C-alpha cells in the first residue's frame, strides 16, 4: 500500500469530473461543491439528489456512459461507477493526460485517496490510514468531532483577527510566544459564554505582554 503525501488542494473554479450517478458519486459531488469546484457529472442515470443539483445549475451533466475524450481539460477526476472495468479505463485515460484521478475503492489505480475529515469552519483535519482501514479512519473522525466543539470555528476567526491587528500595528510576535499565549481551553470557554470580544482582547493583550517580556530578557 502506498504512503500518501498529505496535501490540501484549491479546487475553486477548477473543472472536476465525477463519472457515476449513484450514492457514492453523490457524496463525491457534494464534497467537490463544498470546496467550490466546477463539477461535471457523467452518467446515463442519476440519483434524485444529483438530478436536483443539475436542475439547480449547481453541476453540469452528461447523460450517457463515459467516452474517451470526456476528461479533456479536467483538473481532477473521480471514477465512481459500479463497473470496475469502466473505472480502470477512466484511471488509465487520466494517467495518459496527466490528470489527478481517484478510482473509488481501487487505491492502486488512484493518484490520491479521499481522507475522512473533520471540519470546524476554516479548520480542516484530514484522517487517513493510507487505505488500510477506512473503518478506523471513520472512528477517529468521530472521536475528533466529539473533542472539537463547534466553537473552534469561531476560534480560528478570532485568532485571525488578532493576527491581522498585530500586523496593522506592525507588532511582530514570535511563534513561540503565540504557542504560549494560545490558551485554547480558556478561549473556547469564553466563546461558549458569548464573550468573543473579551476573548479577542485577552489574546491580544497576552501576546503583547509576552512579547514585551521576551524582548527584555
Secondary structure, 3 states (H helix, E strand, C coil): CCCCCCCCCCCCCCEEEEECCCHHHHHHHHHHHHCCCEEEEECCCCCHHHHHHHHCCCCEEECCCCCCCCCCCCCEEEECCCCHHHHHHHHHHHHHHCCEEEECCCHHHCCCCCCEEEEECCEEEEECCCCCCHHHHHHHHHHHHHHCCCCHHHHHHHHHHHHHHHHHCCCCCCHHHHHHHCCHHHHHHHHHCCCHHHHHHHHHHHHHHHHHHHHHC
